């Protein structure tokens, strides 16, 4: 189980994440939602160890992640929102590099890479340079790189650029991984997808957790029909219709 | 690759080997050359040019030696020894300029490698090894022929081994000094807040580029020990690293006059400081930079907005001019490409300036000056046109200001 206990992160004294506590259990998909700037990515980066937190504890399987960072990273797979890749490599070379750096056996990982590239429809472009890949293809490489070592904890950030078929495959994959006992933390702006796949949701607003429960319970507690309404009520401050009118007026539409 | 190097590499941990190969392909700053640059091909071309230069230098030296009267041999030898040292230092400086900041982890390295089970020290050693490999390639190829011809001329067959060892040691020491000094400067600069660092680093890179070219073309020459010790040249000698390493070389060979030992001592001190500075900068950076790179945004809000008051005619023309100027000020690739052309212009100007300064009386304007001026103008315009023709690909390391 992944557990965050009163985790905070301050940038120049300003809290980006403030006393956030929640847990994500194996076999469950935890949706992590929030508007832009609410602290989702900062939380994800703290969980991956990319940035240090100001206070609080992050535990995996009851152990603080600092106890053995290398062992922790061996158990974690992370699909970041920004597709940072080495552009001079081809898709296959990049995945091979990741497999080598993760210490995976050469023959086994070569077969896995080949299989993943086939299943993600990248096999024909496996020897092409990543610099020529579309955004969706880059996302697929990041997904393959994050899953290659069969991690216990999978952290997924919002992905865009995937075609409809790939997005559906990914949605099913998330469900399948949860079914096989993985801990999944899924941060996304696509409320519909989150509603369909998540067991629980954690909603963040201005760095604080404003909701942490199953979608069914939130629906009945707040007497709202769907996740979008719940999210709008908890985390959206602006009057969206009024804002849309103002923008249209501004451009003299 | 020699067999012993292959064996050595094979004994390294797998993570180190994998990262070393990756960093070797990225050690040259792709932003400063071309986004799609083919690094192995680029390194091959770079080695080929250096080998060619070494052959030309050695052939020129041997021809001059064959035609030299015995009384002028000493003077020829001194000039011949000093020039490869300053050329090597120029090459090391230019290698440092084109691989600027690449020894330190950037945002991409941090985002990719920090989530993998790789220790920061492995990344540090792999990056350092990749940079050292490129520098070694530069040292070896630039001296591949002169490194045999000059020691042979200095020591003859009997002392060839010793003079050869001192020659190569001096070349390595001179290159390491310059590369290490620049590394230390870059490392300490990277400790600045990201907003300041991105701007200062870009300025330093261009400043280093201009300084190396200027020093190479303006450095004083000395043909004899007496000229070396001439009182009016002491300050120039003391400030010029290649003169210090020239003295260092002669000290190792036992041919340096006692009165010039201070110059060799400066080289030793400089080498030690550069090495310690580079090591300290690397350690500090790997302790703090990797996290800072992830935490701090590359897109930083502008402190104040500059309102252009230039009137350039039509809106289309103004838009194109401002777009060009912004590309030049904000893109490392464009800045460095333009600096390349300007450095040629600067070299022509400095060569003329030097010959005019060293002349007994200032020369009047002659056709040579006019041709040089014309060439400078052509190159400046040609460079500007080429730079503006480069495709825009502003990557994350380019400082871009946006309004609050």
Interface residues (C-beta under 8 A of the other chain):
Chain A: X11 X45 X48 X49 X50 X51 X52 X70 X71 X73 X74 X76 X78 X80 X82 X84 X85 X86 X88 X89 X97 X98 X100 X101 X102 X103 X131
Chain B: X14 X15 X18 X19 X22 X25 X26 X30 X35 X36 X39 X107 X108 X110 X111 X112 X113 X114 X115 X116 X117 X118 X119 X291 X294 X295
